[in-house]
Amino acid sequence: MSPLILDGKVASAALLEFLKPLVETLDPKLVVVQVGNDPASASYIKQKVKSCDTVGMRHEHRHLDEGISLEELMEVIDGLNNDEDVTGFFVQLPLPAHLESHAPDIIKAINPMKDIDGFGAYNLGKVFLSKEFEHLPPATPSGIIRLLEHFDIEIAGKHAVVVGRSNTVGKPVSIMLLNRNATVTICHSKTKDLEDQIRKGDIVIAAVGRPKMITADMVKEGAVVVDVGIHSTDDGLCGDTDFDALKLKVSAISPVPGGVGPMTVASLIRNCVTAKERQMAIR
Ligand SMILES: NC(=O)c1ccc[n+]([C@@H]2O[C@H](COP(=O)([O-])OP(=O)(O)OC[C@H]3O[C@@H](n4cnc5c(N)ncnc54)[C@H](OP(=O)(O)O)[C@@H]3O)[C@@H](O)[C@H]2O)c1
C-alpha cells in the first residue's frame, strides 16, 4: 500500500490560512536581516517573504553589505530590538566567514521577545520546560511537530528516533517529541549500532545533513519518517533519506522538497504572530 505523504505544502497552507485573520487583527511586522549574497540564503528569504505576503504580514528586508563589521551588525540588531514597530526579526544564516564564529553572540544579542527563529538560549530553554512554554520554539522543529499533527500522526507513547543533534533541529525536536510523551532516542555521528537504533523507531526524524543516508533496510516496516535534510545534487533536490525505496516500506513519509521546508517558513510566521500577542499582553 502506498504511504501517506506528509505534504508540507498542504499543511503549511492550512497553518497560514489559520494565521491570516490573526495577522489582520494584530498587524505584526517581520524584519529579515541578510548579510552578503549567499545564493541559498537569498532563496530561503524569498520563500519567507512570499509567506508574509500570503498572510498579509508587513515585512522589511535589511540587506547588509558582505563586509559589514560585527560592531555595525550589532548596531543594526540594537536598533531592531528598540524599534517598537518591529515585532520580530532574524539574521539569516550562514553569515560571511568573518562573522560566522560570532554567530552565538549575534543570536544572543536579539531580544528574546523578538527572536522569531527561536535560536536564542532563552527560547530554547523554555522548550525544555514543557509543551506549555514552547512560545517561540525554533522554526524547523516546530514545523516538524506541526506536520505530524496536521496528518494526525500519534506521538504519545511512540518510540521516536531522531538522527542528528544540532541545536537548531535535532536537540529541540527531540525535546518537543518528549514534551508530547514520545520515548526518544537521539543519534549522532558517534552513535554505535546506528542502524539498530533507527530500526526501533515508530517515528524517525532524519536531520543528519547527508544525502539519502537513511536507507530502507534501516527503517522498520510501517514507520513514519520525516526527512529534514535538503541537498542539491546533479539529479535535483533530495533529502537525508532514500525516499523512493522507503516509500515502499513506511506508513508515512515527508517528501523533499515540499515537506519540512514549507513548514519551517510557516512556523516562522506563526512565531511572529505569537511574538506580537505576547508583546501586546505585556504592554
Ligand atoms: N527543511 C528545512 O527547513 C531545514 C532547516 C534546517 C536544516 N535543514 C537541513 O537538515 C539537515 C540537518 O541540519 P542541521 O542544521 O541539524 O545539521 P548539522 O548541524 O550539520 O547537524 C547534523 C547532525 O547529524 C549528525 N551526523 C552527521 N553525520 C552522521 C552520521 N554519519 N551518522 C549519524 N549522525 C550523523 C551530526 O552528529 P554530531 O553532532 O556528532 O556531529 C549532527 O548532530 C541538513 O541537510 C540541513 O540542510 C533543513
The ligand as a Tripos MOL2 file, in Angstrom:
@<TRIPOS>MOLECULE
LIG
   48    52     1     0     0
SMALL
NO_CHARGES

@<TRIPOS>ATOM
      1 N1         13.9850   21.9830    5.5550 N.am      1 LIG1
      2 C1         14.3640   22.9120    6.4230 C.2       1 LIG1
      3 O1         13.6660   23.8900    6.6900 O.2       1 LIG1
      4 C2         15.6800   22.7440    7.0980 C.ar      1 LIG1
      5 C3         16.0310   23.5490    8.1920 C.ar      1 LIG1
      6 C4         17.2350   23.3030    8.8340 C.ar      1 LIG1
      7 C5         18.0870   22.3210    8.3570 C.ar      1 LIG1
      8 N2         17.7440   21.6010    7.2580 N.ar      1 LIG1
      9 C6         18.5800   20.5100    6.7470 C.3       1 LIG1
     10 O2         18.5370   19.4640    7.7070 O.3       1 LIG1
     11 C7         19.7830   18.7710    7.7470 C.3       1 LIG1
     12 C8         20.2960   18.8110    9.1810 C.3       1 LIG1
     13 O3         20.5030   20.1610    9.5640 O.3       1 LIG1
     14 P1         21.3130   20.5740   10.8610 P.3       1 LIG1
     15 O4         21.4440   22.0380   10.8450 O.co2     1 LIG1
     16 O5         20.7250   19.9100   12.0380 O.co2     1 LIG1
     17 O6         22.7430   19.8990   10.5030 O.3       1 LIG1
     18 P2         24.0770   19.8260   11.3340 P.3       1 LIG1
     19 O7         24.2060   20.9740   12.2680 O.co2     1 LIG1
     20 O8         25.1510   19.5710   10.3420 O.co2     1 LIG1
     21 O9         23.8820   18.5060   12.2270 O.3       1 LIG1
     22 C9         23.9070   17.2260   11.6620 C.3       1 LIG1
     23 C10        23.7840   16.2040   12.7460 C.3       1 LIG1
     24 O10        23.8460   14.9110   12.1490 O.3       1 LIG1
     25 C11        24.8160   14.1210   12.7990 C.3       1 LIG1
     26 N3         25.5120   13.2510   11.8500 N.ar      1 LIG1
     27 C12        26.2880   13.6260   10.8130 C.ar      1 LIG1
     28 N4         26.7600   12.5250   10.1730 N.ar      1 LIG1
     29 C13        26.2550   11.4620   10.8150 C.ar      1 LIG1
     30 C14        26.3600   10.0580   10.6200 C.ar      1 LIG1
     31 N5         27.1010    9.5340    9.6300 N.pl3     1 LIG1
     32 N6         25.6980    9.2470   11.4740 N.ar      1 LIG1
     33 C15        24.9460    9.7530   12.4730 C.ar      1 LIG1
     34 N7         24.7880   11.0780   12.6940 N.ar      1 LIG1
     35 C16        25.4500   11.9140   11.8730 C.ar      1 LIG1
     36 C17        25.8000   15.0760   13.4360 C.3       1 LIG1
     37 O11        26.3910   14.4290   14.5520 O.3       1 LIG1
     38 P3         27.4980   15.1390   15.5040 P.3       1 LIG1
     39 O12        26.7290   16.0730   16.3850 O.co2     1 LIG1
     40 O13        28.0820   14.0110   16.2490 O.co2     1 LIG1
     41 O14        28.4420   15.8480   14.5960 O.co2     1 LIG1
     42 C18        24.8960   16.2550   13.7920 C.3       1 LIG1
     43 O15        24.3480   16.0910   15.0720 O.3       1 LIG1
     44 C19        20.6600   19.4780    6.7210 C.3       1 LIG1
     45 O16        20.5610   18.7830    5.4980 O.3       1 LIG1
     46 C20        20.0370   20.8550    6.5910 C.3       1 LIG1
     47 O17        20.2680   21.4390    5.3190 O.3       1 LIG1
     48 C21        16.5570   21.7840    6.6340 C.ar      1 LIG1
@<TRIPOS>BOND
     1     1     2 1
     2     2     3 2
     3     2     4 1
     4     4     5 ar
     5     4    48 ar
     6     5     6 ar
     7     6     7 ar
     8     7     8 ar
     9     8     9 1
    10     8    48 ar
    11     9    10 1
    12     9    46 1
    13    10    11 1
    14    11    12 1
    15    11    44 1
    16    12    13 1
    17    13    14 1
    18    14    15 2
    19    14    16 1
    20    14    17 1
    21    17    18 1
    22    18    19 2
    23    18    20 1
    24    18    21 1
    25    21    22 1
    26    22    23 1
    27    23    24 1
    28    23    42 1
    29    24    25 1
    30    25    26 1
    31    25    36 1
    32    26    27 ar
    33    26    35 ar
    34    27    28 ar
    35    28    29 ar
    36    29    30 ar
    37    29    35 ar
    38    30    31 1
    39    30    32 ar
    40    32    33 ar
    41    33    34 ar
    42    34    35 ar
    43    36    37 1
    44    36    42 1
    45    37    38 1
    46    38    39 2
    47    38    40 1
    48    38    41 1
    49    42    43 1
    50    44    45 1
    51    44    46 1
    52    46    47 1
@<TRIPOS>SUBSTRUCTURE
     1 LIG1         1 GROUP 0 **** ****
